[in-house]
Amino acid sequence: MSSRFKIRMRQASLSLAAMAMATGLWLPCLHLVFRRPLSDFYQEKGISPKAKQLAARHLQLWTDPALRQAELRKMRSSNAEWDFMGRSFLVWSLVNMAMREPQLKAHYLPVIDEIIQETVKIEQQDGIYAFLMPYAKNRPYVIKPARSLFIDGEIALMMGARRMLNEEPAYRKPMTERLNLIEQRWRANPIMAAESYPDECWTFDHAVALAAFKVADRLDGSDHSALCQTWIAIAKKKLVDKASGLLLSTYENDGAPLYGPEGSTIWMVAHCLQVVDEAFARDQYQRARKELGRITLGFGYGLEWPASWEGPQDIDSGMVIPGFGVSAGSSGMAFMAASSFGDWDFLRALTTTLDMAAFPSRHAGQLKYCASNQVGDATILYASVLRPLWEKTLRPGGAR
């Protein structure tokens, strides 16, 4: 071996060592480039700067018909559910924002009403399938007539949230009717299940419905506490993954498991259960945080599946990085749970990842994330303003 070759090898080795050392020095500091004060995203009182910018973008979508139609076409080409959920999360967000800053109520109420009324109109004209994925038509629903808990629960909670902000008698009857239908189906089923898709019962949607029942109790003086606690008791016994202790995400009408715990489900479930059974909600959050929540080099993210179970990648999980299990759906929903349970270190790490990987775009006081879409941004907005609605729901006389 020539001396020249040895010199080159030594130089190459030194270069590689220098690169490794440099990487070891700057990589742990990379998150600092994207890290911002948590108050930019979430504030205990008032509304954070990012929340205001995200809301401004969504409000423009509902005041500019051409822009809204373009955004909806883009989403519905992938998943009609996203159109529906984007509406729900925006209504819940605007309600929380107006509770934080009451002077916004007059500005937000017309938008909230337009969203609710247009959503109900579409459902009445085109049926439940207008907001469901095409496979909903592949087979019949087990329970007749066909109804989707996904749609009934979220519309009921939209109406309830609006009424909690400012009572509107026109929403009381349709909200009560939807909740009565849900209650009838739950009571007729040994595991208190209702379908979202044919023979598919989603824990996500049951948790939303439970929250809607609690809002109704606060508004109307009804008492669904026994119903809700019976559901919790059955879920603990029949719907929990034994390995992780987390609730299943999907099961058949008879309770047979379809999919195990999923990050794109459990974070929202824990958030909704806060107004139903706070201890169980916190238990589910802590388990999810252990199994699915991660912070690496200052960046936060959510896994879609616990180590004990791996399911298929689907439209809800979003892109899942192979070999790592990192999920866009789980990471997005994790914002809500971290914010709900005051897990500020995790929330700060999640926002750091958001500013690094979601490509924020700001224009004229508006913010959108280019790697996201309308429902993704609405979910993030909700995470940045939640709490007031739940606090009012739990407070004695909270709707008065």
C-alpha positions in Angstrom: 0.0 0.0 0.0 1.5 3.3 -1.1 2.2 6.1 1.4 0.0 8.4 -0.8 -3.0 6.0 -0.4 -2.4 5.8 3.3 -2.4 9.6 3.6 -5.7 9.8 1.6 -7.3 7.1 3.8 -6.2 9.0 6.9 -7.6 12.2 5.5 -10.9 10.5 4.6 -11.1 9.0 8.1 -10.4 12.4 9.7 -13.1 14.0 7.5 -15.6 11.3 8.4 -14.8 11.7 12.1 -15.1 15.5 11.8 -18.5 15.1 10.1 -19.7 12.7 12.8 -18.5 15.1 15.5 -20.2 18.1 13.8 -23.4 16.1 13.4 -23.3 15.1 17.0 -23.0 18.7 18.0 -25.6 20.3 15.7 -28.2 17.6 15.5 -29.3 17.9 19.1 -29.5 21.7 18.6 -31.5 21.5 15.4 -34.9 21.8 17.2 -33.8 25.2 18.6 -34.0 26.6 15.1 -37.7 25.8 15.0 -38.6 26.1 18.7 -40.9 29.0 19.6 -42.4 30.0 23.0 -45.4 27.8 23.8 -47.4 31.0 24.2 -47.2 31.5 20.4 -49.4 28.4 20.1 -51.4 28.1 23.3 -52.3 30.5 26.1 -54.3 29.8 29.2 -56.1 33.1 28.7 -56.9 34.8 25.5 -56.0 33.6 22.1 -52.5 32.8 20.9 -51.0 34.5 17.7 -51.0 31.2 15.8 -54.6 30.5 16.7 -55.6 33.9 15.4 -53.7 33.4 12.1 -55.1 29.9 11.6 -58.7 31.1 12.4 -58.3 34.0 9.9 -57.5 31.5 7.2 -60.5 29.3 8.0 -62.8 32.3 8.2 -61.7 33.4 4.7 -62.6 29.9 3.4 -66.2 30.4 4.7 -66.5 34.0 3.3 -64.9 33.3 -0.1 -67.1 30.7 -1.8 -64.6 30.1 -4.7 -61.7 29.5 -2.3 -63.8 27.2 -0.1 -65.0 25.1 -3.1 -61.5 24.7 -4.3 -60.3 23.5 -0.9 -63.3 21.2 -0.5 -62.8 19.6 -3.9 -59.2 18.9 -3.0 -60.2 17.2 0.3 -63.2 15.3 -0.9 -61.2 13.8 -3.7 -59.3 11.9 -1.0 -61.9 11.6 1.7 -65.4 13.1 2.2 -64.9 12.6 5.9 -62.3 15.3 6.0 -64.8 17.9 4.7 -67.2 16.9 7.5 -64.6 16.8 10.3 -63.1 20.1 9.1 -66.5 21.7 9.7 -66.8 20.1 13.2 -63.4 21.1 14.4 -63.8 24.6 13.1 -67.2 25.1 14.9 -65.7 23.7 18.2 -62.7 26.0 17.7 -64.7 29.2 17.1 -66.9 28.4 20.1 -63.9 28.1 22.3 -62.3 31.3 20.9 -65.5 33.3 21.5 -65.6 32.0 25.1 -62.0 33.1 25.5 -62.7 36.6 24.0 -66.5 37.3 24.2 -66.2 40.3 21.9 -65.7 37.8 19.1 -69.1 36.2 19.6 -71.0 38.5 17.2 -68.4 37.9 14.5 -68.2 34.1 14.9 -71.9 33.2 15.5 -73.0 33.8 11.8 -70.1 31.6 10.6 -70.9 28.9 13.1 -74.5 28.9 12.1 -73.7 28.8 8.4 -71.5 25.8 8.9 -74.0 23.8 10.9 -77.0 24.7 8.7 -75.1 23.9 5.5 -73.9 20.6 6.9 -77.4 19.5 7.9 -78.7 20.6 4.6 -76.2 18.4 2.7 -77.1 15.5 4.9 -80.8 16.0 4.4 -80.4 16.3 0.6 -77.8 13.6 -0.1 -78.1 11.3 3.0 -75.4 10.1 5.3 -73.2 8.9 2.4 -72.4 12.5 1.5 -69.8 12.6 4.2 -68.7 8.9 4.2 -66.1 7.1 2.2 -67.3 5.1 -0.8 -66.9 1.7 0.9 -69.9 2.6 3.2 -72.1 1.5 0.2 -70.4 -1.9 -0.2 -72.7 -3.6 2.3 -75.8 -2.8 4.3 -75.8 -1.5 7.9 -76.6 -4.1 10.5 -79.1 -1.8 12.3 -81.9 -0.3 10.2 -82.5 2.4 9.2 -78.9 3.1 8.3 -77.4 5.9 10.4 -73.8 6.8 11.1 -72.8 7.6 14.7 -69.9 9.6 13.1 -72.3 12.1 11.6 -75.0 12.1 14.4 -72.4 12.6 17.2 -70.4 15.4 15.6 -73.5 17.3 14.5 -75.0 17.0 18.0 -71.8 18.3 19.5 -71.6 21.1 17.0 -75.2 22.2 17.9 -74.5 21.8 21.6 -71.3 23.8 21.5 -73.1 26.6 19.6 -75.8 26.6 22.2 -73.3 26.7 25.0 -71.9 29.8 23.5 -75.3 31.5 23.0 -78.6 29.6 23.3 -80.4 29.0 20.0 -83.8 27.4 20.4 -83.8 26.2 16.8 -81.0 23.7 17.6 -82.5 22.2 20.7 -85.0 19.8 19.1 -82.7 18.4 16.3 -79.9 18.0 18.8 -82.2 16.1 21.2 -83.5 14.0 18.5 -80.1 12.9 17.3 -79.0 12.1 20.9 -82.3 10.1 21.5 -81.6 8.0 18.4 -78.0 7.3 19.7 -79.3 6.4 23.1 -81.9 4.0 21.6 -79.3 2.2 19.6 -76.9 2.0 22.5 -79.5 0.6 24.8 -80.6 -2.0 22.2 -77.0 -3.3 21.9 -75.4 -5.4 24.7 -72.1 -3.5 24.3 -73.8 -0.2 23.7 -72.4 0.1 20.2 -73.6 2.1 17.2 -72.3 1.8 13.7 -70.3 4.6 11.9 -69.9 2.4 8.8 -71.7 -1.0 8.1 -70.7 -3.3 11.0 -67.9 -0.9 12.1 -68.2 0.9 15.4 -65.5 3.5 16.1 -64.5 4.4 19.6 -63.6 7.9 18.4 -67.3 8.5 17.5 -68.6 7.0 20.7 -66.4 9.4 22.7 -67.7 12.4 20.7 -71.3 11.2 21.4 -70.6 10.8 25.1 -69.3 14.4 25.2 -72.4 15.6 23.4 -74.6 13.9 26.0 -72.8 15.7 28.8 -73.2 19.1 26.9 -76.9 18.3 26.5 -77.2 17.6 30.3 -75.7 20.9 31.1 -77.9 22.8 28.6 -81.3 21.1 29.1 -81.2 19.6 32.6 -81.3 16.1 31.3 -79.3 13.3 33.0 -77.4 10.9 30.9 -74.8 10.2 33.6 -76.0 6.5 34.1 -75.9 5.9 30.4 -72.4 7.3 30.1 -71.1 5.4 33.1 -72.6 2.2 31.8 -70.8 2.8 28.5 -67.5 3.4 30.3 -68.0 0.2 32.4 -68.6 -1.9 29.3 -65.7 -0.4 27.5 -63.3 -1.1 30.3 -64.5 -4.7 30.3 -64.9 -5.4 26.6 -63.1 -2.9 24.5 -59.6 -2.6 26.1 -56.5 -4.0 24.5 -55.0 -6.2 27.2 -51.4 -5.6 26.3 -51.5 -1.8 26.4 -54.6 -1.1 28.4 -55.7 1.3 25.6 -59.2 1.3 24.1 -59.6 -0.5 20.7 -60.2 1.9 17.8 -62.8 -0.1 15.9 -65.0 -3.1 16.5 -68.0 -4.9 15.0 -71.6 -4.4 16.1 -71.3 -7.4 18.5 -68.0 -6.1 20.0 -65.6 -8.3 18.0 -62.4 -6.3 17.6 -61.5 -5.1 14.1 -58.5 -2.8 14.9 -56.5 -2.4 18.1 -55.5 0.9 19.6 -54.6 3.6 17.2 -53.0 7.0 17.8 -55.4 8.7 15.3 -58.2 7.6 17.6 -57.1 7.4 21.2 -55.9 11.0 21.6 -59.3 12.4 20.7 -61.0 9.7 22.8 -59.0 10.8 25.9 -59.9 14.5 25.2 -63.7 13.8 25.0 -63.7 11.5 28.0 -62.5 14.4 30.1 -66.1 15.6 30.5 -67.4 12.0 31.1 -64.9 10.3 33.4 -61.8 12.4 34.1 -60.0 9.6 35.9 -60.4 7.1 33.0 -59.6 9.9 30.5 -56.3 10.6 32.3 -55.6 6.9 32.5 -56.0 6.6 28.7 -53.9 9.7 28.1 -51.1 8.5 30.2 -51.1 5.1 28.6 -51.2 6.7 25.1 -48.4 9.0 26.1 -46.3 6.0 27.2 -47.1 3.9 24.2 -47.5 6.4 21.4 -46.0 9.8 22.3 -42.4 10.5 21.6 -39.9 13.3 21.9 -36.6 12.8 20.0 -33.9 15.5 19.9 -36.6 18.1 20.9 -39.1 17.1 18.2 -42.4 15.6 19.3 -44.5 13.1 17.3 -47.1 10.4 17.7 -46.9 6.7 16.7 -50.0 5.1 15.2 -49.7 1.8 17.0 -48.4 0.5 20.3 -45.6 -2.1 20.3 -48.1 -4.8 21.0 -50.2 -4.3 17.8 -49.7 -3.0 14.3 -52.6 -2.4 11.9 -52.9 -1.3 8.3 -52.1 2.2 7.2 -55.3 3.9 6.2 -56.9 7.3 5.5 -57.2 8.1 9.2 -53.6 7.3 10.1 -52.3 9.3 7.2 -48.8 8.6 6.1 -47.0 6.3 8.5 -43.2 6.2 8.2 -42.2 2.5 7.6 -40.2 1.0 10.3 -40.8 3.8 12.7 -44.6 3.9 13.0 -44.7 7.8 13.0 -48.1 8.8 11.9 -49.4 12.2 10.6 -52.8 11.4 12.0 -51.6 10.4 15.4 -49.2 13.4 15.6 -52.0 15.8 14.7 -54.5 14.4 17.2 -51.7 14.3 19.9 -51.8 18.2 19.9 -55.4 18.1 21.3 -54.6 15.5 24.0 -51.4 17.2 25.1 -53.2 20.6 25.3 -56.2 19.0 27.2 -54.0 17.4 29.9 -51.5 20.2 30.2 -48.6 18.1 29.0 -46.7 21.3 28.1 -43.3 19.6 27.3 -44.9 17.3 24.8 -47.0 20.1 23.3 -44.0 22.3 22.9 -42.1 19.5 21.2 -45.1 18.8 18.9 -45.2 22.5 17.9 -41.5 22.4 17.1 -42.1 19.5 14.7 -45.0 21.3 13.2 -42.9 24.4 12.4 -40.1 22.2 11.0 -42.0 19.6 9.0 -45.5 21.1 8.1 -44.1 24.0 6.1 -46.1 27.0 7.6 -47.1 29.6 5.1 -48.2 33.1 6.3 -49.9 35.7 4.2 -51.9 38.8 5.1 -52.3 37.7 8.8 -53.3 34.2 7.8 -51.5 30.9 8.5 -51.8 27.5 6.8 -49.6 24.5 6.8 -48.7 23.4 3.3 -48.1 19.8 4.4 -51.6 19.7 5.9 -55.1 20.4 4.6 -58.3 22.1 5.9 -59.2 19.4 8.5 -55.6 19.1 9.7 -55.3 22.8 10.2 -58.7 22.9 11.9 -57.6 20.2 14.3 -54.5 22.2 15.1 -56.6 25.3 15.6 -58.8 23.4 18.0 -55.8 22.2 20.0 -54.6 25.8 20.4 -57.9 27.1 21.9 -59.7 24.2 23.6 -60.6 24.0 27.3 -63.3 26.7 27.8 -66.1 24.6 26.4 -65.3 21.6 28.5 -64.8 23.8 31.6 -68.2 25.4 31.1 -69.8 21.9 30.5 -68.4 20.7 33.9 -69.1 23.9 35.8 -72.4 23.8 37.8 -74.9 26.0 36.0 -72.3 26.2 33.2 -74.8 26.9 30.3 -76.7 29.7 32.1 
